[in-house]
Amino acid sequence: MTAPRIGRCPQCGAPATLETSNAFRPFCSERCKLLDFGAWINGQYTIPAVENDVDGEDIEPPNDPRDRLQ
């Protein structure tokens, strides 16, 4: 018998079983799963877009990833 795969919960960082026996995988619990879902619903997770300049040329994204969050 093999040991269960264990990962880190993306919400709280606690150990989480990654097997099908964990109904909330990759989360450790229903609470963490719902907190993550709530963040998606409230728009806290976004993907930054690169807008086109007025003359049709692409604007270069910032080199520092922290600048993309502003």
PyMOL commands that set and color helices and strands:
alter all, ss='L'
color gray80, all
select helices_A, chain A and resi 30-41+65-69
alter helices_A, ss='H'
color red, helices_A
select strands_A, chain A and resi 6-8+15-17
alter strands_A, ss='S'
color yellow, strands_A
deselect
rebuild
show_as cartoon
